[in-house]
Amino acid sequence: MTTRSTLSRVSDPPATRHRRQLVVGVLLVLAAVLFDPLRGRPITLGAARTIIVIVGLFTIVLALAAGRPKLRRATVALLALSTIGYKCLLALEGVLALEGVLALVAPPAATRLPLAGFQGRTIEDPIVGFRSAPSWVGVHDDGIVYVEYHHNSRGDRDDEVPVAAATRRVLLLGDSFAYGQALPIEATIQARIEARSAGSVDAYSPGVSGFAAIHSLRRFEQSEWWRGEPSSDRAHEREHE
């Protein structure tokens, strides 16, 4: 079996291999570009599909450069430089992660998020440093996951009003896990708690992607939700009695 496959590769004409390579490159580019139109949405290349397009274009160039050694070497060199540049960006991201340590001293202001659907999601805050923008609506679309985000008037990704039948309240603090990054609202932690409790627990999350412990603490001190309305607190006390 191995001998047969080896002979097949040896006898495979170079022109056939180049044509196959060209077809693969074209299919990669078309799949990435047509992903949104086939779903009835405008083209928005996320990070994953951008990489697919780049790989497809390099594959096409390599196929067309068959018999042209200089062009093939230039293409391979360009691909190597692109890979090195990508690794440098990852290293830079690791360095920037150290800002989390500095946040213990002074929380940073709002950051600009890379995806177009995230623009305006956070605002600067003199106490917390930054937090989610009130009444904001946006989309997470990285080419693989498509999720709509909705913030309430407090700037949190949660319900505007408390769960009417709830007899217990739970406040969730944290970063993207508490926010529900890349998750539909029904899959977030607070929604799952409320669903599993059949509405007897009102779970609320003021979490924000990128929050460190100091951000969560200051947002907790700032938030009015956990204090509750006096009337609702008395109603809860009567129900427990």
N, C-alpha and C positions, 0 to 999 in steps of 0.2 A: 504493500500500500504506500509506504514511504517512497520506494523507488519509483513507482508510477507517478506520484505527485511531483517528484524531483524532475523526472523526464519531461513532464508536462510544462514545468516552468522553464526548462532549458529550451524546449522546442517552441515555446510561445514567442512569436515574432515581436520585436521591439515596437513596431507600429501598432500592434494590437494592444500591448500594455499601455502605450501612450494614449490611445483612444479611450481605453477603459479609465485611465487616470483623469482624462478630460471630462468624461461623463460624470465621474464621481464628484469632481470639483463643481461642475455646473449644478448638479443635484443638491449639493450642500448649500450653495448660494441661493438657489430658488426656494429650498425648504425654509431657510431662515427669513428671506424677504417676504415670502407669500404666507407666512404663518398668521399674521394679523389679518390681511385681506380675506383669507379663507374663513375667518371667524367674524367677518363683517366689521372689522375695526381698522382704523388708519394705521399705517406702518409706524411702529415705534420699536427700534432695535434695542433690546436690553443687553446686559453684559454678556450673557451666555450666547445669544444669537450673533452679537458682534464678533465674538471669537470664531463662531462657525463660519461667518462670512469671510473673515480673514484667512482661515485655513482653506476654505474653498477657493479663494482667489489665488493663493499660493499654489494650490494643486493645479489649477488651470494654467498658470504661468509655467510651472514645471513641465506640464504636458506639451504646451506650445513651444517650449524651448528645446524640445528633443532635437538632437543633432547640432545644438549650439552650446558648446561647453561653457563659453564665457557667460552667456545669459543664465545658464543653470547655476553656475557658481555664484553669480551676483544675487540670484534669487535666494539661494541657500544662505548666503551671508546676510541678506536683509532679514530673513526669517530668524537667524541666530541673534541679530541685533535686537529684533522685536522681542524675542524671548528674554534676553538680558534686561531690556527696558522694563518688561513686565515684572521680572524678579526684583528689580530695583524699587518699583512701586510697592510691591509687597513688603519689602524691607522698610520703606518709608512709612507704610501703614503701621508696622510694628513699633517704629520709633514714636509715631504720633499716639500710640496706645499709652505711652508713658504720661500723656496728659491726664490720664485718670488719676495718677498719683498727685499731680499738681492740683486736681480738683478738690482734694481734701483741704487745701488751703483757701482757694478761691474758685468756685465753680465757673466754668467757661460760659461765654455767651452762646446764643443760638448758632448752630453751624449750618452751612449750606449742604443740602443733601444731593447726591449725585443723580438720582432718578428724577425725570421731569415731573412726575406726578407727586413728588414730595415737596415741591417748592412751596414755601409758606407754612409748612407743617409746624414749625417751632417759632417761638418768639422769644426775645430777650426778657429777662425778669430780674429786677434788682435784688430780689431775695434769694431765689433759687439759682439764678444764672441763666437758665433757659427752661422753657416748658412748652407743652403743646398749645397751639393756637386755638382759641375758642371758636366754635361753630365752623371749623375747617372741614373741607371735603376734598379728598384726593384719591389717587390710585397707585397701588404698587403693581408694577408690570416690568419684570426683569427678563421677559422672554420665556419664562417657565411658569411663574406664579402670577396670577392676576387677582388682586384683592382690592376692594373699595374700602376706604377709611372715612369715618364720620365722627367728628368730635362734637360733644354737647357744648352748651353755653359756658361751662366751667373750663373747657379746654381738655376734657378727658374723653377717652374712647369708651364711653359707657352710656347707659340710659340717662335721659334727662330727669326722669322722676323715679323715686324708689319703687321697689316691688311692693304692691299694695298688700299682699297677703303675708309678707315676710314677718317673722317674729324674731329673727336674729340678723345681725349685720356683720359683714366681714370686709375689711379694707385691705386691698392688695397693694403692696409697694414694690417697686423694682424698675428694671429697665425694659428691654424689648420683650422679655418673657411676660412681664406683667402687661405690657402694651398690646401684645398679640401680634408682633411683627410678622407679616406675610401670612396671617391667618384670617379667615373670615370671622366676623364677630361671633357667630354661633360656636366657633371652635376655641375661643379665648378661655382663659382659666375662669374668669368671673361668670361667663355664660354657662360653662360646664357645671360649676358649683350650683348655680341657680336651677339648672335643669335636673341635676341629680337630687337636689333637695325638694323638687316639685314646687318651687316657689316659696318655701318656708325660710330660705336664707337669701338675703339681699347682699350680693357681693359686688364690690365697687373697686375699680382700678384707676388711680391717677398716674399709673406708670408711664414712662416716656423712654423711647429708645435712646440709648446713650447715657442714661442716668447712672451715676455712681452712688455710693451709700449716702454721701453728704447731700446730693440732690434729693434723694428720696426722703431723707429726714426733714429737709427744709420745705419740701412740697407737702409733707405730712403736717407740719406745723402751720402751713399756709392754708391748707384745704379746709373748707367748711363742711364737707359732706360727712366726715366721721363724727363731727359733733352732733349733727342731727337737729331737727326742729324740736323745741321743748314739748309740743303737743304729741309728736310721734314717739318721743322718748317715754312720756307718761303712758301712752297707749301700750307700748311694749311692756312697761312695768306691770300694767293691769293684766295683760295677757299671761305673763309669767306667774302672777299671783293666782 
